[in-house]
Amino acid sequence: MTACHMTCCHGERCVLPTSTFLNLPEEKREKIIRAIKDEFSRAPFDKVSINKIVQAAGIPRGSFYQYFADKDDMLGFILLDYQRLMLEQVKASLRAGDGDIFAAFVGILDSMIRFVMEEANSFCRNLFADIKVDSSFYFKIPRDTSAKNVLEELKPLIDFNMLDVRDEHDFTNMLDILLTICRDATEEVFLNISDCEKAMQKYRQKLELLKRGFMKNKEQTSYA
């Protein structure tokens, strides 16, 4: 039984599901994932019950530890899944916005607001409300091979003709800044959904400031 690894936001090594879990039939794997998400929706991290998860998934408790080392591992896997969904949202927004990366990031927060307002997604509110979970995990791109792969996936979809980026470092730093303000705005929305319009307005203003600095043509449409 082997385990995959990733670098978490604190620089520690986090174990992802074992090959035993990854090789399960898709229907069984999805049932376990759904049971995990439902339990995280029910309770904050420190009150999440592995017993309830295995009962809902219909698996023996011993099987859980064949799939995940512990509860932290399980959380890491679920959050990584949301990171993948975020990447797909970025790509879809870039395609829809003709490669305008700033318009794409406006679309990302719009999607996040719709997502968190759904009743089923108390999952995210529970996580952000728990001090054990660092929200930067959702958006951190570690400096390793996988990060380079993410950048390579995004590059063909971005219209670089509209950007004043002069080398790879410019682009990476610009993306880091965009991800940081998106992370902070998303956290603000999750923790205070009743005032999400204020968070969105502030977010758009920050995007506008960044766009002024990174666009070649300074006569751009405002997002604010």
PyRosetta script that sets phi, psi and omega in degrees:
from pyrosetta import init, pose_from_sequence

init()
pose = pose_from_sequence("MTACHMTCCHGERCVLPTSTFLNLPEEKREKIIRAIKDEFSRAPFDKVSINKIVQAAGIPRGSFYQYFADKDDMLGFILLDYQRLMLEQVKASLRAGDGDIFAAFVGILDSMIRFVMEEANSFCRNLFADIKVDSSFYFKIPRDTSAKNVLEELKPLIDFNMLDVRDEHDFTNMLDILLTICRDATEEVFLNISDCEKAMQKYRQKLELLKRGFMKNKEQTSYA")
pose.set_psi(1, 123.7)
pose.set_omega(1, -178.2)
pose.set_phi(2, -114.6)
pose.set_psi(2, 157.6)
pose.set_omega(2, 179.7)
pose.set_phi(3, -125.2)
pose.set_psi(3, 140.0)
pose.set_omega(3, 174.8)
pose.set_phi(4, -86.6)
pose.set_psi(4, 159.6)
pose.set_omega(4, -179.3)
pose.set_phi(5, -128.6)
pose.set_psi(5, 156.7)
pose.set_omega(5, 173.2)
pose.set_phi(6, -143.1)
pose.set_psi(6, 165.9)
pose.set_omega(6, 175.1)
pose.set_phi(7, -100.2)
pose.set_psi(7, 121.4)
pose.set_omega(7, -179.1)
pose.set_phi(8, -85.1)
pose.set_psi(8, 179.4)
pose.set_omega(8, -172.8)
pose.set_phi(9, -67.4)
pose.set_psi(9, -17.0)
pose.set_omega(9, 180.0)
pose.set_phi(10, -95.7)
pose.set_psi(10, 5.5)
pose.set_omega(10, 178.5)
pose.set_phi(11, 83.0)
pose.set_psi(11, 6.4)
pose.set_omega(11, -179.8)
pose.set_phi(12, -91.2)
pose.set_psi(12, 163.7)
pose.set_omega(12, 177.2)
pose.set_phi(13, -87.2)
pose.set_psi(13, 125.3)
pose.set_omega(13, 180.0)
pose.set_phi(14, -113.7)
pose.set_psi(14, 134.0)
pose.set_omega(14, -178.5)
pose.set_phi(15, -88.9)
pose.set_psi(15, 129.5)
pose.set_omega(15, 176.2)
pose.set_phi(16, -92.1)
pose.set_psi(16, 176.1)
pose.set_omega(16, -176.4)
pose.set_phi(17, -55.1)
pose.set_psi(17, 150.5)
pose.set_omega(17, 178.4)
pose.set_phi(18, -71.7)
pose.set_psi(18, 166.4)
pose.set_omega(18, 176.3)
pose.set_phi(19, -61.1)
pose.set_psi(19, -26.9)
pose.set_omega(19, 177.0)
pose.set_phi(20, -59.1)
pose.set_psi(20, -44.1)
pose.set_omega(20, 178.3)
pose.set_phi(21, -69.2)
pose.set_psi(21, -46.1)
pose.set_omega(21, -176.4)
pose.set_phi(22, -65.2)
pose.set_psi(22, -24.0)
pose.set_omega(22, -179.4)
pose.set_phi(23, -92.6)
pose.set_psi(23, 1.6)
pose.set_omega(23, 176.7)
pose.set_phi(24, -64.9)
pose.set_psi(24, 154.0)
pose.set_omega(24, 171.9)
pose.set_phi(25, -55.9)
pose.set_psi(25, 143.6)
pose.set_omega(25, -174.0)
pose.set_phi(26, -55.8)
pose.set_psi(26, -41.0)
pose.set_omega(26, -177.9)
pose.set_phi(27, -62.1)
pose.set_psi(27, -41.6)
pose.set_omega(27, 179.9)
pose.set_phi(28, -70.1)
pose.set_psi(28, -40.3)
pose.set_omega(28, 179.2)
pose.set_phi(29, -62.2)
pose.set_psi(29, -43.8)
pose.set_omega(29, 180.0)
pose.set_phi(30, -66.0)
pose.set_psi(30, -33.8)
pose.set_omega(30, 178.3)
pose.set_phi(31, -65.8)
pose.set_psi(31, -38.9)
pose.set_omega(31, 177.6)
pose.set_phi(32, -67.3)
pose.set_psi(32, -44.0)
pose.set_omega(32, 179.2)
pose.set_phi(33, -61.3)
pose.set_psi(33, -42.0)
pose.set_omega(33, 178.9)
pose.set_phi(34, -63.7)
pose.set_psi(34, -40.4)
pose.set_omega(34, 178.8)
pose.set_phi(35, -63.4)
pose.set_psi(35, -39.6)
pose.set_omega(35, 178.4)
pose.set_phi(36, -63.9)
pose.set_psi(36, -48.9)
pose.set_omega(36, -178.4)
pose.set_phi(37, -63.3)
pose.set_psi(37, -39.1)
pose.set_omega(37, 178.6)
pose.set_phi(38, -63.4)
pose.set_psi(38, -39.3)
pose.set_omega(38, -179.6)
pose.set_phi(39, -69.9)
pose.set_psi(39, -39.3)
pose.set_omega(39, 176.5)
pose.set_phi(40, -67.5)
pose.set_psi(40, -27.0)
pose.set_omega(40, 175.5)
pose.set_phi(41, -72.3)
pose.set_psi(41, -28.9)
pose.set_omega(41, -177.4)
pose.set_phi(42, -78.8)
pose.set_psi(42, -34.6)
pose.set_omega(42, -169.7)
pose.set_phi(43, -144.6)
pose.set_psi(43, 152.7)
pose.set_omega(43, 172.6)
pose.set_phi(44, -67.0)
pose.set_psi(44, 166.5)
pose.set_omega(44, -170.2)
pose.set_phi(45, -52.8)
pose.set_psi(45, -45.8)
pose.set_omega(45, -173.9)
pose.set_phi(46, -70.9)
pose.set_psi(46, -13.1)
pose.set_omega(46, 179.0)
pose.set_phi(47, -108.9)
pose.set_psi(47, 2.2)
pose.set_omega(47, 177.8)
pose.set_phi(48, -62.9)
pose.set_psi(48, 133.6)
pose.set_omega(48, -175.4)
pose.set_phi(49, -108.6)
pose.set_psi(49, 117.8)
pose.set_omega(49, 175.6)
pose.set_phi(50, -63.8)
pose.set_psi(50, -34.8)
pose.set_omega(50, 178.0)
pose.set_phi(51, -58.4)
pose.set_psi(51, -43.8)
pose.set_omega(51, 179.6)
pose.set_phi(52, -65.8)
pose.set_psi(52, -36.0)
pose.set_omega(52, -179.9)
pose.set_phi(53, -65.5)
pose.set_psi(53, -47.5)
pose.set_omega(53, -177.2)
pose.set_phi(54, -68.2)
pose.set_psi(54, -33.0)
pose.set_omega(54, 176.9)
pose.set_phi(55, -66.0)
pose.set_psi(55, -44.9)
pose.set_omega(55, -179.5)
pose.set_phi(56, -67.2)
pose.set_psi(56, -34.3)
pose.set_omega(56, -179.3)
pose.set_phi(57, -81.4)
pose.set_psi(57, -15.2)
pose.set_omega(57, -179.5)
pose.set_phi(58, 70.4)
pose.set_psi(58, 39.4)
pose.set_omega(58, 179.2)
pose.set_phi(59, -126.1)
pose.set_psi(59, 154.0)
pose.set_omega(59, 175.0)
pose.set_phi(60, -65.7)
pose.set_psi(60, 149.6)
pose.set_omega(60, 179.3)
pose.set_phi(61, -58.2)
pose.set_psi(61, -38.4)
pose.set_omega(61, 179.8)
pose.set_phi(62, -60.0)
pose.set_psi(62, -30.5)
pose.set_omega(62, 179.9)
pose.set_phi(63, -66.7)
pose.set_psi(63, -33.2)
pose.set_omega(63, 179.8)
pose.set_phi(64, -55.3)
pose.set_psi(64, -43.1)
pose.set_omega(64, -177.0)
pose.set_phi(65, -79.7)
pose.set_psi(65, -5.4)
pose.set_omega(65, 167.5)
pose.set_phi(66, -83.1)
pose.set_psi(66, -20.0)
pose.set_omega(66, -177.6)
pose.set_phi(67, -98.2)
pose.set_psi(67, -39.6)
pose.set_omega(67, -177.2)
pose.set_phi(68, -134.0)
pose.set_psi(68, 145.2)
pose.set_omega(68, 179.2)
pose.set_phi(69, -68.6)
pose.set_psi(69, -37.9)
pose.set_omega(69, -178.1)
pose.set_phi(70, -166.5)
pose.set_psi(70, -172.2)
pose.set_omega(70, -178.0)
pose.set_phi(71, -66.5)
pose.set_psi(71, -36.4)
pose.set_omega(71, 177.9)
pose.set_phi(72, -61.1)
pose.set_psi(72, -42.7)
pose.set_omega(72, 177.4)
pose.set_phi(73, -58.4)
pose.set_psi(73, -45.3)
pose.set_omega(73, -179.0)
pose.set_phi(74, -60.4)
pose.set_psi(74, -44.3)
pose.set_omega(74, 178.0)
pose.set_phi(75, -62.7)
pose.set_psi(75, -43.1)
pose.set_omega(75, 179.7)
pose.set_phi(76, -58.0)
pose.set_psi(76, -40.5)
pose.set_omega(76, 179.6)
pose.set_phi(77, -65.0)
pose.set_psi(77, -44.6)
pose.set_omega(77, -178.6)
pose.set_phi(78, -65.0)
pose.set_psi(78, -41.9)
pose.set_omega(78, 179.7)
pose.set_phi(79, -67.6)
pose.set_psi(79, -36.1)
pose.set_omega(79, 177.3)
pose.set_phi(80, -63.7)
pose.set_psi(80, -35.0)
pose.set_omega(80, 176.5)
pose.set_phi(81, -62.8)
pose.set_psi(81, -39.3)
pose.set_omega(81, 176.7)
pose.set_phi(82, -69.1)
pose.set_psi(82, -33.0)
pose.set_omega(82, 175.1)
pose.set_phi(83, -61.6)
pose.set_psi(83, -40.5)
pose.set_omega(83, 178.5)
pose.set_phi(84, -64.1)
pose.set_psi(84, -40.8)
pose.set_omega(84, 178.0)
pose.set_phi(85, -62.3)
pose.set_psi(85, -38.8)
pose.set_omega(85, 178.3)
pose.set_phi(86, -62.9)
pose.set_psi(86, -42.5)
pose.set_omega(86, 179.0)
pose.set_phi(87, -60.6)
pose.set_psi(87, -42.1)
pose.set_omega(87, 178.5)
pose.set_phi(88, -64.0)
pose.set_psi(88, -35.8)
pose.set_omega(88, 177.5)
pose.set_phi(89, -66.1)
pose.set_psi(89, -41.5)
pose.set_omega(89, 177.1)
pose.set_phi(90, -59.4)
pose.set_psi(90, -46.1)
pose.set_omega(90, -178.4)
pose.set_phi(91, -64.3)
pose.set_psi(91, -42.4)
pose.set_omega(91, 179.2)
pose.set_phi(92, -64.1)
pose.set_psi(92, -40.2)
pose.set_omega(92, 179.7)
pose.set_phi(93, -67.2)
pose.set_psi(93, -37.2)
pose.set_omega(93, 177.3)
pose.set_phi(94, -64.0)
pose.set_psi(94, -42.3)
pose.set_omega(94, 178.9)
pose.set_phi(95, -63.5)
pose.set_psi(95, -43.9)
pose.set_omega(95, -177.6)
pose.set_phi(96, -68.8)
pose.set_psi(96, -29.2)
pose.set_omega(96, -176.4)
pose.set_phi(97, -101.0)
pose.set_psi(97, 20.3)
pose.set_omega(97, 178.0)
pose.set_phi(98, 54.0)
pose.set_psi(98, 38.5)
pose.set_omega(98, 173.6)
pose.set_phi(99, 84.6)
pose.set_psi(99, 6.2)
pose.set_omega(99, 179.1)
pose.set_phi(100, -78.9)
pose.set_psi(100, 103.6)
pose.set_omega(100, -174.6)
pose.set_phi(101, -66.9)
pose.set_psi(101, -28.9)
pose.set_omega(101, 179.7)
pose.set_phi(102, -73.3)
pose.set_psi(102, -42.1)
pose.set_omega(102, 174.8)
pose.set_phi(103, -62.2)
pose.set_psi(103, -36.0)
pose.set_omega(103, 178.8)
pose.set_phi(104, -61.6)
pose.set_psi(104, -40.9)
pose.set_omega(104, -179.2)
pose.set_phi(105, -72.5)
pose.set_psi(105, -26.8)
pose.set_omega(105, 170.3)
pose.set_phi(106, -62.8)
pose.set_psi(106, -45.1)
pose.set_omega(106, -179.6)
pose.set_phi(107, -63.4)
pose.set_psi(107, -33.1)
pose.set_omega(107, -179.6)
pose.set_phi(108, -62.3)
pose.set_psi(108, -48.4)
pose.set_omega(108, -178.1)
pose.set_phi(109, -68.5)
pose.set_psi(109, -35.6)
pose.set_omega(109, 174.3)
pose.set_phi(110, -55.5)
pose.set_psi(110, -45.4)
pose.set_omega(110, -179.9)
pose.set_phi(111, -65.3)
pose.set_psi(111, -40.4)
pose.set_omega(111, 179.6)
pose.set_phi(112, -62.6)
pose.set_psi(112, -39.5)
pose.set_omega(112, 179.7)
pose.set_phi(113, -64.6)
pose.set_psi(113, -44.0)
pose.set_omega(113, 177.4)
pose.set_phi(114, -61.6)
pose.set_psi(114, -39.3)
pose.set_omega(114, -178.2)
pose.set_phi(115, -63.9)
pose.set_psi(115, -48.2)
pose.set_omega(115, -174.4)
pose.set_phi(116, -74.1)
pose.set_psi(116, -22.0)
pose.set_omega(116, -179.4)
pose.set_phi(117, -78.7)
pose.set_psi(117, -13.7)
pose.set_omega(117, 175.0)
pose.set_phi(118, -70.2)
pose.set_psi(118, 137.1)
pose.set_omega(118, -176.4)
pose.set_phi(119, -56.7)
pose.set_psi(119, -37.0)
pose.set_omega(119, -174.8)
pose.set_phi(120, -65.5)
pose.set_psi(120, -15.7)
pose.set_omega(120, -172.5)
pose.set_phi(121, -98.3)
pose.set_psi(121, 34.4)
pose.set_omega(121, 166.3)
pose.set_phi(122, -63.9)
pose.set_psi(122, -14.1)
pose.set_omega(122, 173.0)
pose.set_phi(123, -49.8)
pose.set_psi(123, -53.2)
pose.set_omega(123, -176.7)
pose.set_phi(124, -68.7)
pose.set_psi(124, -39.9)
pose.set_omega(124, 179.6)
pose.set_phi(125, -63.4)
pose.set_psi(125, -39.1)
pose.set_omega(125, 176.8)
pose.set_phi(126, -61.3)
pose.set_psi(126, -41.5)
pose.set_omega(126, -178.0)
pose.set_phi(127, -68.3)
pose.set_psi(127, -46.7)
pose.set_omega(127, -178.4)
pose.set_phi(128, -67.4)
pose.set_psi(128, -26.3)
pose.set_omega(128, -180.0)
pose.set_phi(129, -79.7)
pose.set_psi(129, -9.4)
pose.set_omega(129, -175.9)
pose.set_phi(130, -99.2)
pose.set_psi(130, 122.9)
pose.set_omega(130, -176.1)
pose.set_phi(131, -65.8)
pose.set_psi(131, -16.7)
pose.set_omega(131, -179.9)
pose.set_phi(132, -69.7)
pose.set_psi(132, -26.1)
pose.set_omega(132, -174.2)
pose.set_phi(133, -99.0)
pose.set_psi(133, 117.3)
pose.set_omega(133, 177.5)
pose.set_phi(134, -84.4)
pose.set_psi(134, 117.4)
pose.set_omega(134, -174.3)
pose.set_phi(135, -62.7)
pose.set_psi(135, -21.6)
pose.set_omega(135, -179.6)
pose.set_phi(136, -64.5)
pose.set_psi(136, -18.0)
pose.set_omega(136, 177.1)
pose.set_phi(137, -56.4)
pose.set_psi(137, -34.9)
pose.set_omega(137, -175.7)
pose.set_phi(138, -62.5)
pose.set_psi(138, -31.9)
pose.set_omega(138, -169.5)
pose.set_phi(139, -121.5)
pose.set_psi(139, -2.1)
pose.set_omega(139, -177.4)
pose.set_phi(140, -69.5)
pose.set_psi(140, 128.7)
pose.set_omega(140, 172.8)
pose.set_phi(141, -105.2)
pose.set_psi(141, 106.4)
pose.set_omega(141, -178.4)
pose.set_phi(142, -65.6)
pose.set_psi(142, 151.5)
pose.set_omega(142, -178.3)
pose.set_phi(143, -83.3)
pose.set_psi(143, 72.0)
pose.set_omega(143, 178.8)
pose.set_phi(144, -141.6)
pose.set_psi(144, -170.1)
pose.set_omega(144, -176.2)
pose.set_phi(145, -59.8)
pose.set_psi(145, -38.8)
pose.set_omega(145, -178.3)
pose.set_phi(146, -63.7)
pose.set_psi(146, -35.0)
pose.set_omega(146, 177.4)
pose.set_phi(147, -63.2)
pose.set_psi(147, -42.5)
pose.set_omega(147, 178.4)
pose.set_phi(148, -62.3)
pose.set_psi(148, -37.1)
pose.set_omega(148, 178.6)
pose.set_phi(149, -64.5)
pose.set_psi(149, -39.6)
pose.set_omega(149, 177.7)
pose.set_phi(150, -61.2)
pose.set_psi(150, -46.8)
pose.set_omega(150, 179.9)
pose.set_phi(151, -61.4)
pose.set_psi(151, -40.2)
pose.set_omega(151, 179.4)
pose.set_phi(152, -66.3)
pose.set_psi(152, -31.7)
pose.set_omega(152, 176.8)
pose.set_phi(153, -68.2)
pose.set_psi(153, -36.4)
pose.set_omega(153, -176.1)
pose.set_phi(154, -80.4)
pose.set_psi(154, -35.3)
pose.set_omega(154, -172.2)
pose.set_phi(155, -52.3)
pose.set_psi(155, -46.6)
pose.set_omega(155, -178.1)
pose.set_phi(156, -64.1)
pose.set_psi(156, -16.7)
pose.set_omega(156, -176.3)
pose.set_phi(157, -95.9)
pose.set_psi(157, -8.2)
pose.set_omega(157, -176.8)
pose.set_phi(158, -96.9)
pose.set_psi(158, 135.7)
pose.set_omega(158, 175.6)
pose.set_phi(159, -85.2)
pose.set_psi(159, 96.2)
pose.set_omega(159, -177.5)
pose.set_phi(160, -75.5)
pose.set_psi(160, -14.1)
pose.set_omega(160, 178.7)
pose.set_phi(161, -65.0)
pose.set_psi(161, -22.1)
pose.set_omega(161, -179.4)
pose.set_phi(162, -93.7)
pose.set_psi(162, -0.9)
pose.set_omega(162, -174.4)
pose.set_phi(163, -111.4)
pose.set_psi(163, 142.7)
pose.set_omega(163, 173.0)
pose.set_phi(164, -96.4)
pose.set_psi(164, 70.0)
pose.set_omega(164, 174.5)
pose.set_phi(165, -116.1)
pose.set_psi(165, 129.2)
pose.set_omega(165, -167.2)
pose.set_phi(166, -106.2)
pose.set_psi(166, -14.1)
pose.set_omega(166, 176.3)
pose.set_phi(167, -160.2)
pose.set_psi(167, -179.2)
pose.set_omega(167, -177.4)
pose.set_phi(168, -60.8)
pose.set_psi(168, -36.4)
pose.set_omega(168, -179.0)
pose.set_phi(169, -66.2)
pose.set_psi(169, -39.1)
pose.set_omega(169, 177.1)
pose.set_phi(170, -58.2)
pose.set_psi(170, -47.2)
pose.set_omega(170, -177.3)
pose.set_phi(171, -65.2)
pose.set_psi(171, -45.7)
pose.set_omega(171, -179.2)
pose.set_phi(172, -62.3)
pose.set_psi(172, -43.1)
pose.set_omega(172, -179.9)
pose.set_phi(173, -67.0)
pose.set_psi(173, -39.0)
pose.set_omega(173, 177.0)
pose.set_phi(174, -61.0)
pose.set_psi(174, -44.6)
pose.set_omega(174, 180.0)
pose.set_phi(175, -64.5)
pose.set_psi(175, -40.0)
pose.set_omega(175, 176.8)
pose.set_phi(176, -57.9)
pose.set_psi(176, -44.0)
pose.set_omega(176, -179.7)
pose.set_phi(177, -64.7)
pose.set_psi(177, -44.4)
pose.set_omega(177, 179.7)
pose.set_phi(178, -61.1)
pose.set_psi(178, -44.0)
pose.set_omega(178, -179.7)
pose.set_phi(179, -65.4)
pose.set_psi(179, -36.5)
pose.set_omega(179, -179.3)
pose.set_phi(180, -65.9)
pose.set_psi(180, -47.1)
pose.set_omega(180, -178.5)
pose.set_phi(181, -71.4)
pose.set_psi(181, -29.4)
pose.set_omega(181, 175.8)
pose.set_phi(182, -68.6)
pose.set_psi(182, -42.5)
pose.set_omega(182, 176.8)
pose.set_phi(183, -59.0)
pose.set_psi(183, -48.1)
pose.set_omega(183, -177.3)
pose.set_phi(184, -64.2)
pose.set_psi(184, -41.1)
pose.set_omega(184, 179.7)
pose.set_phi(185, -66.8)
pose.set_psi(185, -38.7)
pose.set_omega(185, 179.6)
pose.set_phi(186, -65.2)
pose.set_psi(186, -42.0)
pose.set_omega(186, 177.5)
pose.set_phi(187, -61.1)
pose.set_psi(187, -42.5)
pose.set_omega(187, 179.6)
pose.set_phi(188, -62.0)
pose.set_psi(188, -40.0)
pose.set_omega(188, 178.5)
pose.set_phi(189, -65.5)
pose.set_psi(189, -45.5)
pose.set_omega(189, -177.9)
pose.set_phi(190, -61.9)
pose.set_psi(190, -37.0)
pose.set_omega(190, -175.7)
pose.set_phi(191, -85.3)
pose.set_psi(191, -16.9)
pose.set_omega(191, -178.6)
pose.set_phi(192, -147.1)
pose.set_psi(192, 66.4)
pose.set_omega(192, -174.3)
pose.set_phi(193, -62.3)
pose.set_psi(193, -27.1)
pose.set_omega(193, -178.5)
pose.set_phi(194, -66.6)
pose.set_psi(194, -19.4)
pose.set_omega(194, -178.4)
pose.set_phi(195, -119.0)
pose.set_psi(195, 35.7)
pose.set_omega(195, -174.9)
pose.set_phi(196, -67.5)
pose.set_psi(196, -26.6)
pose.set_omega(196, 179.6)
pose.set_phi(197, -64.3)
pose.set_psi(197, -38.2)
pose.set_omega(197, 177.9)
pose.set_phi(198, -64.8)
pose.set_psi(198, -42.1)
pose.set_omega(198, 178.3)
pose.set_phi(199, -63.1)
pose.set_psi(199, -41.1)
pose.set_omega(199, -179.6)
pose.set_phi(200, -65.2)
pose.set_psi(200, -41.3)
pose.set_omega(200, 179.2)
pose.set_phi(201, -62.2)
pose.set_psi(201, -45.3)
pose.set_omega(201, 179.8)
pose.set_phi(202, -63.9)
pose.set_psi(202, -40.1)
pose.set_omega(202, 179.1)
pose.set_phi(203, -62.4)
pose.set_psi(203, -46.1)
pose.set_omega(203, 179.1)
pose.set_phi(204, -62.2)
pose.set_psi(204, -37.1)
pose.set_omega(204, 178.3)
pose.set_phi(205, -64.0)
pose.set_psi(205, -39.9)
pose.set_omega(205, 177.8)
pose.set_phi(206, -66.4)
pose.set_psi(206, -40.8)
pose.set_omega(206, 177.2)
pose.set_phi(207, -61.6)
pose.set_psi(207, -39.2)
pose.set_omega(207, 179.4)
pose.set_phi(208, -62.7)
pose.set_psi(208, -42.1)
pose.set_omega(208, 178.1)
pose.set_phi(209, -61.9)
pose.set_psi(209, -44.0)
pose.set_omega(209, 178.5)
pose.set_phi(210, -63.4)
pose.set_psi(210, -41.4)
pose.set_omega(210, -178.6)
pose.set_phi(211, -62.7)
pose.set_psi(211, -38.0)
pose.set_omega(211, 178.0)
pose.set_phi(212, -58.3)
pose.set_psi(212, -36.1)
pose.set_omega(212, -178.0)
pose.set_phi(213, -80.6)
pose.set_psi(213, -32.3)
pose.set_omega(213, -172.0)
pose.set_phi(214, -101.0)
pose.set_psi(214, -12.2)
pose.set_omega(214, -179.1)
pose.set_phi(215, -84.7)
pose.set_psi(215, 141.4)
pose.set_omega(215, 175.3)
pose.set_phi(216, -68.9)
pose.set_psi(216, -45.5)
pose.set_omega(216, 178.4)
pose.set_phi(217, -89.3)
pose.set_psi(217, 112.2)
pose.set_omega(217, -175.1)
pose.set_phi(218, -79.1)
pose.set_psi(218, -7.2)
pose.set_omega(218, 176.9)
pose.set_phi(219, -93.5)
pose.set_psi(219, 73.4)
pose.set_omega(219, -175.5)
pose.set_phi(220, -108.2)
pose.set_psi(220, 163.2)
pose.set_omega(220, 178.2)
pose.set_phi(221, -74.1)
pose.set_psi(221, 137.2)
pose.set_omega(221, -178.7)
pose.set_phi(222, -77.8)
pose.set_psi(222, 144.5)
pose.set_omega(222, 174.3)
pose.set_phi(223, -99.3)
pose.set_psi(223, -8.4)
pose.set_omega(223, -174.1)
pose.set_phi(224, -74.0)
pose.dump_pdb("model.pdb")
